[in-house]
Amino acid sequence: MKKHLLLLMVLFGFTTWVTNSQPSNQIPNGDFEEWTSTSYKLPTNFLWSSNLEAIYRSGSSNVGQVTSAFHGSYAVRLETIGTETDTITGILSNASDLNGPDPAGWKGGIPCAEAPLGIRGYYKYNIADKSDSAIVAVTFKKNSIGIGTYIYYIGGNKTSFSPFQFTFSPALSQTPDSVLIIFVSSDVLHSKRGKPGSVLVLDSISFTGVSNQPSLLNGDFEQWSDYSTSPILNSWYSNYDNVTRTSDAKSGMYAVQLTTIAEENNGNFRLSAGYISNGIWNEVTQKMDGGFPCEIQKDTLVFWYKYLPANPDDKAMVSINFKKNGISLGGNGISLNTATNYTLVKLPIDLGGNISDSAAIQISSSMWQGDTWADTAVSYVGAVLTIDGLKFLSTISTNVSYIKEKPQIHFYPNPLKETGIFELPPDLDLANMQLLFYDIAGKMVKLIPVKTNRLIIHQNDFLPGVYIYKFIKNDFILGNGKIIVE
């Protein structure tokens, strides 16, 4: 999956999302409160799969457990699936990482104390296109150096389990110390992503010519392990490796945090800025698809942000683009400078005499981009952008508290030993205010209605540990921090 790292200040076109309902001009999940974690299973010792990409792009995994086994209780199923603009091939491997198509970059595997003569197993295959076929790849290593890589195709429509067996040719010239196995549901060597709808089911995988199978092979797929994704931001596309949920929110429970990282591919590096958008780049049309219904002629996009660039020359970027009947009307964008505290941004929008029917927003943690590593890029790694409360001003005009700065709230002593005191400004309106405490897992453990500007809490009301507190008034965070209870 190509990750689009940069907003640039070019306002891309995108395909309108047609709807029969009247647009409310609410940005879907613009307060970044809605996140989803998805659980899935993988065969034990098979650590690498396409599930993360499939879940982030389509909402569901494409590698999993089935009970229609050739032997025993379970088999493994891999499927090539299609999304709005891309195809995600089902991939499963006992590698810890697959850095590109070059086997030299494949890492991990399982111990192997003999030199097998070949590999065999049973498979079922529902082929979406006669030109497609599945792949079985095996790489042997000794002292982390590859000593043999073998790639085989299995294909044809197989509605019941059929055997396959391949002989390693040329044979291994020495005994390996580890082996990596890769199963792929489509022919990615001759087609970029394969054909959506190709489904591969595998069972009873083993090596030939050995006295004992590798102890961690799990080729019968009877042992399975449970996994869960980190929280995924709802209603937004992202390059998920560097987009995370944070409780350091301006309002509500959460904000979104984007981090610039370096991605490694077989010894080569590229800079990857944290990126989110409610549109998605279409490689075929070279335009932005998606967006959300939005009827606007003149308004203001407002949000709060904090930004800590690793390089003082770096800037984060936010842009919004509007469309009407598939035609771009333009929009606006802004570069964000360093801000250690939450800072309010008001981005004016004026489409002249036009009224949009849809909009798409793009946000990036860095403005630097490169497909290859450069010495100057090192200093950009580590930039962190936090965004919260993304709205159109017209939808919050009655919520005056949205654009107010937080009052000064003090707590002492910290750590809390017997009693602790929160001191709030004497002129602070306490109506509808609550004090909430959360444990480090994000679970709320205590709620206190705030009735006085000097609030006392007691050590024996908490278990020892670290807690996050938030003063909330009408869904707006007036203050937050951390306390330690001894």
N, C-alpha and C positions, 0 to 999 in steps of 0.2 A: 504494500500500500504506500503510495507516495504521500508524504506528509507535506502539506503546504504551509510553509513556515512563516511567510511574510505577508503582511497586509499590503505593503507598499501604499502609496497614496492614490494609486490608480483605483478607480471605483469600478469593480467588475460588474458585468451584467449577470443576471441569473434568471432561471425559469420560474414563472409565477406559480404559486400554490393556489389552485382554484378552490373556492369554497362558496357555499350558498348562504352561509351565515354572515351577519353584519360584523365586520372587524371591530374589535373593542380597542385596538391599538395597544393592547397589553403584550409586552414582550414575553414569549413563553419561557417560563422559569428564569426570568430576568433577575430575580432575587437570589437565585442559585441555592434554593432551599431543597430542591427535589433531586435526590441521588438514588441510584439503585445498585445493589450488589447481587451478582448472579452466581449461583452455585453450579458446579459441574463435577463429573467424575472422569478420571483418567486411569488407565491400567498402571498399577504400581511399577515404579522404575522407568516409566515413560514420561519424562518431565516436560518435554517440549511438544506443543501442539498448536494448531491454528485457532484454538478456541477463543483466546483473548481477542484476536482481531475480529473473529466472527461475532462475538458477543458485543464488542464495541460498535461494530458496523451494522449488525442486523438485529441485535437483541437476543440471539440464541446461539448456542454452541453448534459446531458442525463435526465434532468428534465425540463419541460417547459409547455407552454400554448398551448392548442388546442381549436378549435372552434366547434368541434364535441361534444357538451355538451348534457347531459341528460336534464338539465334545465338551462335556462338563456343563456348567450353568450359563456361561457368558461368552460373548464374542465382542469384538470392537467394530464400530461402524464409523466410516469417514464419508463425508458428503461434500461435493463441490456446490456451493450456493451462490446465488446472485443477489446483489443489492441494487439500489437505484442506479448506481453508476459504475459498479465494479463487480468482480467475481472473486470469491474467496475459496481457495482450494482446501480440502480436508488434508491435514498433515499431522502425522504422529511420529515421534522419535524418542529414543532413549538418550539422545544427546541433551546436554544442558543448554546449548545454544547452537543455532544454525546461522552462521554469518555469511549469507550469500550462497551462490551455487558452487563455489570452490570447496571441495572436501577439506582442504588444508585449514579452512576457517571453522570447521565443525568442532565443537568442544564437547567434552563429557564422554558418555558411553558407560558400559559396564565391564567389569573384569572378564577376561577371556584367557584361559590357560592352555588351550589347545589350538591347533590350526585346522579349522573345519574345511571340508571339501566342497560344501555347498549349503544351500538353504532350501527348505521346503515348508509347505503349509497348505491350508485350504482357504478358499475364498468364494464369495458371491459378488456379482457385479451387475449393477443396473446401469447400462451405458446410455448417456443422453445423446450422444452423437457417435456415429460409426468411426469417426476420426479420433475419438478419445480413447485413452487407456490408462490404467493405474500403474504406479511405479513402486517397485521394491528396491531399495538401495542399501548396500552394506559397505561399511568402511572399517578396516582393521588398522590399529595403530600399535606401535611399540615405542616406548619412551616418548610419547606424544607426537611421534612422526608417523604419517600415513605409510603403510606398507602394502595396501591393496584396497581398491575401491571397485565395487561391482554394482551395475545398474541393470535392472530387468523390467520388462513390461508384462503385465497381465491384463487381459481384456476380454472382449466379447460379452454378450449377455449371458449371465450365469444365474439362473433363478434358484438353483440349489448348489450346495457346496461342491466345488470342484478342486482337485489337487493341483498344485504347482510344485515344481522342483527344478532348481538351477544349480549347475556346477560352476564353481569359481574357476574362471580361466582368464589369464594363467593362474595356476595354483599358487598359494602363498609360499614364498621361499623361506620364510622363517615363522616362528611361533609368535603371535601377537600377545600383547598384555591387556588389550581392550578392544571392544567392538561397538560400533554405532549402527543402528538400524533405523531406516526411514521408510515410512509408508505414505504414499500420496494418492489421493483419489482421482487425479487427472494427470494428463501428460503435460506437465509444466515445462518440459524441456523443448517442446516443439510448439506449444501454444502458451501465451503469456500467463493465463490463469486457468485454462481448461474450460470445460463445458458445464454450466450449472445443471444440476440434476443427476450427475454421475455419482453413484453410491457404491462404495466398496465395504464389504464385510469380511473380516479376517479372523481365523482361528487356528490353533494348533501349529504355531510357527516353531520350527526347530532347525538345528544345524545337522548336516550329515557328516559322517566320517569322524565323529568324536566319541570318546567313551562316556563323557558326561556333558550335559548341557551346561552353559554358564548358569551359576546359581541364581543370578538376578534377572535371567531372561524373561520370565513370566510370559512365555510364548503361548500358553493356553488361555491367557487373559482371564484367569480366575481371581486374581488379586487386584483390587481397585482402591484408589485413594480419592478422598474428597478435596475439592478446591473451591475457592470463592474469589471472585474479582474484588479488587479495591472498589470503593464507591465510584460509580460512573455517573457523570452529569447528564441528567435527563434533558431532552429537547435541544441538545447542542451536539454538533460534531466536534471531535477533538483528535489531536495526536496524543493518545491516552497515556503514553509513557511519562509525560511531563505535565499533566493536568490533574490536580488533586483537590480534594475537599479540605477546607480549613475551618476551624471553629473561631478563628480570629475575624469575626464578622462585624460589619458596621450596623446591621440590623438583622433580626431573625437569628437563626442558629448557625448558618454557614455562609461562607463566601467561597469563591473559586480562586485557586492559586495556580499560576502558570510559571514554569521554570524552564530556563534555557539550559540544555544539556548537550553533550557531545555523544554522537552515535558512532559506534565502531563497526566496521564491516571488513573483516579479514585484514586487519592492520591499517585500514584507511578510515578516516574520520570525516564526519560532516557535522556542522552545527545544526541543532534542532531547537528552535524556539517553541515554548509552550504556545499552543494555538487552539482557539475555539471559534466556531462559527455556527449560526443556525442555517447556513447554506453549505453546499458541498461542491467542490470543484469537479467539473466533468472533463475528463481527459479527452473525450471524443470531440465535444463541441467547443472546448476551451472557454466555457462559461460557468457561472455559478448557478447550480440548481438549488431548489428548496427555498428557504425564506419563510416568512410568516405573513398572514393577512394584515394589512395596515393601510388605512386611508388617512393620509396626511398631506397637507399643503405647506403649512408652517407650524413648527413646533420646536422643542428643544430636547435633545437626548441628554439625560443627566445620569451620573453614576459617581460612586466613591471609589477611590483607588489608593493603594500604597505601592511604591516601586523602589526596589533596591537593585540597581544594575551592578554587574560585576565590573564593567568598564564604564567610566564616567561619560564616555562619548556615546554609549548605547541609549536607546529610548524604546519604550514600549509603544504600541500603536493600537488605535481603535478607529474603525471606520464603519459607516453605514451607507448602504446604497438602496435606492428606491426604484421601483418599476411600475409601469402601467401597461397592461395588455402586452407584456413581453418586451416592452421598449424601456430602456434605461432612462430615468429622469435625473440621474446624478445623486448627490448626497453630500456627505461631509466626512472629514476624518481629522484626527489629532495625534500628535506625538506626545508621549507622556514622559516628563522628567522625573528625577528622583523625588520621592516623597516618603518620609519615614513614618508619618502618621496619615490616617485617612484624609484624603483631600477630595473636595467636591469638584466635579467637572461639569460644565454646561456647554454642550455642543449644539449651536444653532442650526436649524434646518429651514430652508426656504426653497421650495420647488417652483417658485414663480406662480404662474397661473395653472400649474398642473396639480392633480391630486393622485397620489399613488394608490395602487391596490395591493402592494406587497413590499417587503423590505428584507434585507439580509445584513447581519452585523458580523464583523470579523475583529478578533482581538488577538494580539501577539505580544509575547514577553520581550522580544528583541526585534531590531530592524535589520540586523546583519544576517546575510544568507550566503551559504556556499555549499556546493555539491562535493567539494573536496576540502581536505583539511588545509588550513593556512595558519602560519605562525600568529598572525594578528587575531585569529578567531579564538585562541586560547583564553584571552582575557574576557570574552563575552560569556563564557560558561558560568552558570550560577546566578544569572539575573532572575529575580523573582518579582512577579506582578500579582497583586491581589486585587480583585474586583468585586464589588457588591452593589446592590441596589440599582440595577440598570433599568431605567424607566423613561417613558416620555413625560415631560413635565406636565402636559395637559391632563394626564391620568392621576397626578398626585397633587394638584393645585391646592386641595384642601388640607393636605398633610404637611403643615408648616414645619413640624418637627423633623421632617426628612432633611431639610437643609440647615438645621441648627448644629452647632458644634456640641460635642459632649461636655457635660459639666464636670468639674473636678471632684472626684470621689476618692476618699482616702480610707485605707484599712490598716489597722495596727492592733497588736503586734503580729508580725508574720515571720516565722511560723506561729501558729495559734497553739497556745499551751493550755490556758484555762478559759479565759474569755477574750473575745476580740470585738473591736468597735469599727463600724463603718460610719464615716462622717460625710454627710451630703451638704451641699450649699444650702444656707438657711432660706434662700428665696426660691428653691426648687419646688415646683408643683408636684406633689406626691400622688395626685389622683391617678388611679388605675396602674400604679407602679408595683412591680413585683421583683423580688430578689430570688434568683434561681441558682442552684449549685449542681454541677455535673462532675462525675468522676472522669478519670482519664480515658475511659472507653466511650465517653459521650452520653452516658446514661444520666438522666436527671435524678438526683437523690433527695433534693429538698427544695421546697418553695415557700417563701415567706412574703406575705403582703407587707408593703412598706408603708408605715403609718407615721414614722417620725424621721427627722433628719439625723438622728444619732441612734444607730441600730446596733444592738448587742447580740452576738452569737456565742455559743458555748461549745467548748471542746468535746464534751461528752455527747453532743448531738451528732458527731461524725466518727467514722472509723479512721484510724491513722492513714494518711495518704495525701495525694495531691488532688486539688479540686479547682475547677474553673467556675468563677461566679459571673453572673450577668444581671445588671439592673435593666429591666425591660418595662417600657411604657408604651402601650398601644402598638405593640410589635416593633418598637424602635429601641435599640440598645443604647442606653444612656451611659453605661459604663461596664467594663468587664476587666477581669484580671485573674490571677492565680494565687491561691493560698495553700499553705502546707499545714496539715494538722498532725501534730506529734502524738 
